[in-house]
Amino acid sequence: MAPTLEPYFTMRGYISRENSHDLKAIWTGPHRSIVPIVSGFLKGPDGFEAEILPGGGDWILRDPSTGVAHLDVRTMARTKDGHSTYIHYSGVLRIDDKAAKVLGWAADAKTTEYGDHHWFSGPIMETSDPALKWIEDTLWVGEGHFVVDEKGSAVEYVIYKVGNKASK
């Protein structure tokens, strides 16, 4: 029987143009970009909410010949009651025209929908919250899209819990 995917969290991280770095081609051949994550949120079931804090970022490695970006993201969040959550994920994004506009900070960049891009991640989470320790032992898969709103440009994921009948 195939594993199941249960939508569990939404994670949105606003990115900063001002503090981004584009190293262009590096010694290994691909292009490296470093994009800070400055704010955002996590929202999940049973009232779980956490605010993404400044200090995280994405160390993107993009192959210009294929348009494929390999993601290396680290960010952290704090719940209303002061517990911390650390999230690290790798992933892959095929940079299409819509993604290039957002990542290129184009004035006409727009919000995209889930499924508009080939964009997936595998988050690993750690938390100081005793009630959420189970998230550390769970396999997660994320699907991404872009949000462009009055706050700026953001990456947003629906994060799915991977399970099977033994996980119930």
Phi, psi and omega in degrees: 000138181286149175298160177255157175237120180247117178300129188232312181237155162245133178233125177236129178234120177280136184254155186249121175288318186301326184250015176281154178229132175244108183275357185057215183289132176252177188301335180275354176113311181287176178263139179249130172234141177240119186238113179291145171255121190252341180191177178147203184202161166240136175223135180215196184287164174057034177077010179294123175216143176214148179263127175287133183260155175297155176118346178269178178182177178238124177259086188278134174242112187244133175269109183293340180283335180246342184076013180268130177251131174260124187264146175219092190248139173223128179209167180221158182218158178230134178281168179300330180266016170091005178279146181259148173227128177253134180232127176233131176213147167256163180188181180223138178223124171276118184281107175262186182299318181295317179293320180298324179294316180294311183289340176267005178059034180293143181297332181262017176295144183226159173300140177248174181251156170303136181094348177289337184231156168275096190212107183224152180219166178231081183294144169240130185238146174230148181213153173268355183277113181304327181287343182249010183304334180299337180292340179286338183255016185245142175271133183237148174227133179244148172239131188250163170204173181256146173239127174238114182218193183296340178276342182132210180256140182218155167261140178226137179236143159265128184251122184261138172275126178272131181211180173205188184296334178285342182279345185293000000 
